[in-house]
Amino acid sequence: MAALICGSLAFDTIMTFEGRFAEQILPDQLHILNVSFLVPSLRRDFGGCAGNIAYSLKLLGGEALPMATLGTDGAEYLQRLSALGISDQFVKQVDGTYTAQAMIMTDRDNNQITAFHPGAMMQAHVTRITADPRIRLGIISPDGRDAMLEHAAQFVAAGIPFVFDPGQGLPMFNGAELSQFIEQATWVTVNDYEGKMLCDRTGLSLSDISRKVQGLVVTLGAEGVDVWVAGECTRVAPAQPAAVVDPTGCGDAWRGALLFGLEQGWPLVRCAELGNRVGALKIAQRGPQNYTLDFSPTEYA
């Protein structure tokens, strides 16, 4: 059984600022903000939500099918997918544009400032979901606005259950649109900040949302995960990482584990336990696609 992963493929330029952003920004001078951060460490990684989720799912033994768009500079990413054994069947290259690019700066407290150029991602709606006997599960992660709206409707038309994972794309949608996503989805996953925004825009509580889907998951970083099912919340304790090195892609690593667990028919709490374990491995490594497993997924079966 394969999982269709709708979202971005991007090149990440990741920089490390050895101080704290809060110490460099004067709150009473935000109207004339002009700051510069010295970043001694810089590297370029393969990223994007679809790529990162696919990496995690493949690492766990699942079949990942990313659905995304690349620009004319995307040949290197296609080679990367091939080397990982991940199908590019649903990946399209778009002429006249760059592949999405994220410029991410992290301070010593793991706060992040990100600049994102969407590039080819804004054409992601040219990809279409149709019924396919291999695809039994899907996820809508941050992508072009039109693509997220159209892919949700296409998942429903194809009879494919999916996870709605709005992520940093959530601010693009109003309350009515977000409510429609919830009605269409089978599961919803957000972090704590996104959860508050989702509730504010829809007028629904987390408990309300969980009654409209099979489950709602709210990731809480170092505090673990809240799993909401039918209005009841269960806190799942975090896994302790060997080190805290780079948070970039932790949420995507977690979502790959979620898809793997859902493919196995696990309850959401068990999926969350696996997600926490994978997230702890990711945060101990630099880059969103450079970690490896130190356990067997069957431990959670």
C-alpha positions in Angstrom: 0.0 0.0 0.0 1.4 3.4 -1.0 0.9 6.8 0.5 0.5 9.8 -1.8 2.3 12.8 -0.3 1.1 16.2 -1.7 3.4 19.1 -0.8 6.6 20.8 -1.8 10.0 19.7 -2.9 12.5 22.4 -2.1 16.2 23.2 -1.6 17.0 24.3 1.9 19.8 26.7 2.7 20.3 26.3 6.4 22.3 28.8 8.5 23.2 28.8 12.2 23.3 32.0 14.2 25.2 31.4 17.4 23.4 34.0 19.4 19.8 34.6 20.2 17.4 36.5 17.9 15.7 38.1 20.9 19.0 39.7 21.9 19.5 41.4 18.5 16.0 42.8 18.0 14.8 45.9 19.8 11.0 45.5 20.5 10.4 49.3 20.5 12.2 49.7 17.1 10.3 47.1 15.1 8.9 49.8 12.8 12.5 50.5 11.6 13.8 47.0 11.8 17.2 46.6 10.1 19.2 43.7 11.5 22.1 41.5 10.3 23.0 38.1 11.7 26.5 36.6 11.3 26.0 32.9 10.3 29.3 31.0 10.5 27.7 27.7 9.5 25.8 27.3 6.1 24.8 24.3 4.1 22.4 23.3 1.4 20.1 20.4 1.9 17.2 18.6 0.1 14.0 19.6 1.7 10.4 20.5 1.2 7.5 18.9 3.2 6.7 16.3 0.6 10.4 15.3 0.2 11.0 15.2 4.0 7.8 13.2 4.7 8.6 10.8 1.9 12.2 10.3 3.3 10.8 9.4 6.7 8.1 7.0 5.4 10.6 5.3 3.1 13.1 4.9 6.0 10.5 3.2 8.0 9.7 0.7 5.2 6.6 2.4 3.7 6.0 3.2 0.0 6.1 6.9 -0.5 4.8 8.6 -3.6 5.5 12.4 -3.5 3.3 14.6 -5.6 5.0 17.9 -6.3 6.5 20.2 -8.8 10.2 21.1 -9.5 11.7 23.9 -11.5 14.2 23.7 -14.4 16.9 23.3 -11.7 15.3 20.2 -10.3 17.4 17.5 -11.9 19.5 17.1 -8.8 16.4 16.4 -6.7 15.1 13.8 -9.2 18.5 12.1 -8.8 18.1 12.2 -5.1 14.7 10.5 -5.1 16.1 7.8 -7.4 19.0 7.2 -5.1 16.6 6.8 -2.2 14.4 4.4 -4.1 11.4 6.9 -4.0 9.2 7.1 -7.1 9.1 10.3 -9.1 6.0 9.2 -11.0 3.9 12.1 -9.6 6.7 14.7 -9.7 6.6 17.2 -12.6 9.1 19.8 -13.8 7.8 23.2 -14.7 9.6 25.3 -17.3 10.6 28.9 -16.6 10.8 28.8 -12.8 13.1 27.7 -10.0 12.5 24.9 -7.6 11.1 26.1 -4.3 13.9 27.5 -2.0 13.8 27.9 1.7 16.4 30.1 3.5 16.3 29.0 7.2 18.2 30.6 10.0 18.3 29.0 13.4 19.5 30.6 16.7 21.0 28.9 19.7 17.5 28.4 21.3 16.3 26.6 18.1 14.1 29.6 17.1 13.9 29.9 13.3 13.5 32.7 10.8 12.6 31.4 7.3 12.4 33.1 3.9 10.6 30.9 1.4 10.5 31.4 -2.4 7.7 29.1 -3.7 8.8 29.0 -7.3 7.5 25.9 -9.1 5.4 25.0 -6.1 2.9 27.6 -7.2 2.1 25.4 -10.2 1.5 22.3 -8.1 -2.2 22.3 -9.1 -1.1 20.9 -12.5 -0.7 17.6 -10.8 -4.0 15.7 -10.3 -5.1 12.9 -8.0 -7.1 10.0 -9.5 -8.2 6.7 -8.1 -5.3 4.2 -8.1 -5.5 0.8 -6.4 -2.0 1.2 -5.0 -2.8 4.4 -3.2 -4.8 3.8 0.0 -3.8 6.8 2.0 -2.7 10.4 1.4 -1.6 13.6 3.0 -2.0 17.3 2.1 1.0 19.1 3.4 2.0 22.8 2.7 1.9 23.5 -1.0 0.5 26.0 -3.5 -2.9 27.3 -2.3 -4.7 26.1 -5.4 -3.1 22.7 -5.2 -4.1 22.2 -1.6 -7.7 23.1 -2.3 -7.9 21.0 -5.5 -6.1 18.0 -4.1 -8.4 17.8 -1.1 -11.4 17.6 -3.4 -9.6 15.1 -5.6 -8.8 12.8 -2.7 -12.5 12.8 -1.8 -13.6 12.1 -5.4 -11.1 9.2 -5.6 -12.2 7.8 -2.3 -8.8 8.1 -0.7 -8.6 8.9 3.0 -6.1 11.7 3.8 -4.4 13.7 6.5 -4.8 17.4 6.4 -1.5 19.0 7.5 -1.8 22.7 6.7 1.5 23.7 8.4 2.9 27.0 7.4 0.3 27.1 4.6 -2.5 27.6 7.1 -2.6 31.4 7.0 -3.5 31.3 3.3 -7.0 30.1 4.1 -10.0 31.6 5.8 -12.3 30.0 8.3 -14.7 28.6 5.7 -12.0 27.1 3.7 -10.3 25.5 6.7 -13.6 24.1 7.9 -14.1 22.6 4.4 -10.7 20.9 4.6 -11.7 19.4 8.0 -14.9 18.1 6.6 -13.1 16.4 3.7 -10.2 15.0 5.7 -10.0 11.8 7.7 -7.3 13.0 10.1 -5.8 16.5 10.9 -2.4 17.2 12.3 -1.0 20.6 13.4 1.5 21.9 15.9 0.4 23.8 18.9 0.6 27.3 17.3 -1.2 26.1 14.2 -3.8 24.4 16.3 -4.6 27.8 18.0 -4.8 29.5 14.6 -7.0 26.7 13.2 -9.4 27.1 16.2 -9.5 30.8 15.9 -10.3 30.9 12.2 -12.9 28.1 12.2 -14.5 28.9 15.6 -14.1 25.3 16.5 -12.3 23.9 19.6 -9.8 21.1 19.3 -12.4 18.8 20.8 -14.9 19.9 18.2 -12.4 19.3 15.3 -11.6 15.8 16.7 -15.3 14.9 16.5 -15.4 15.7 12.8 -12.5 13.4 11.8 -11.1 10.1 12.9 -8.4 11.8 14.9 -6.6 15.1 15.5 -3.0 15.3 16.5 -1.3 18.4 18.0 2.5 18.2 18.2 4.0 20.1 21.1 7.7 20.0 20.5 9.7 18.9 23.6 6.4 18.4 25.5 5.3 15.5 23.3 2.0 15.2 21.4 -1.7 15.5 22.2 -3.9 12.9 20.4 -7.6 13.9 20.2 -10.1 11.2 19.3 -13.9 11.8 19.6 -13.4 14.8 21.9 -11.0 13.0 24.3 -7.3 14.0 24.6 -4.4 11.7 25.4 -0.9 13.2 26.0 1.9 11.1 24.5 5.2 11.7 26.1 8.2 12.8 24.0 11.2 10.7 23.2 14.4 12.1 24.5 16.9 13.0 21.7 20.6 12.2 22.0 21.3 15.8 21.2 19.4 18.9 20.0 21.2 19.9 16.9 18.7 21.1 14.2 14.9 21.2 14.4 14.5 21.7 10.6 12.2 18.9 9.3 11.3 17.4 12.6 7.6 17.9 12.0 7.9 16.2 8.6 9.8 13.3 10.1 7.0 12.9 12.6 4.4 12.9 9.8 6.2 10.2 7.9 5.9 8.0 10.9 2.2 8.9 11.2 1.6 7.7 7.7 3.5 4.5 8.3 1.4 3.8 11.4 -1.8 4.6 9.7 -0.8 2.2 6.8 -0.4 -0.5 9.4 -3.9 0.2 10.9 -2.4 1.4 14.3 -4.3 3.6 16.7 -3.2 7.2 16.7 -1.4 6.9 20.1 0.9 4.2 18.8 1.5 6.3 15.6 2.4 9.3 17.9 4.8 7.2 19.9 6.7 6.2 16.7 6.5 9.8 15.4 8.1 11.0 18.6 10.9 8.5 18.3 11.7 9.4 14.7 11.5 13.2 15.5 14.1 12.7 18.3 16.4 11.0 15.8 15.9 13.8 13.3 16.6 16.7 15.7 19.9 15.1 16.6 21.1 15.4 13.0 21.6 18.4 10.7 19.3 18.7 7.7 15.9 17.3 7.2 16.9 14.1 5.3 20.2 13.0 6.9 19.1 10.8 9.9 18.9 7.0 10.1 17.0 4.7 12.3 18.5 3.1 15.4 15.5 0.8 16.0 13.1 -1.4 14.1 9.5 0.0 13.4 8.2 -3.5 14.4 9.0 -2.5 18.1 5.8 -0.4 17.8 3.6 -3.1 16.2 
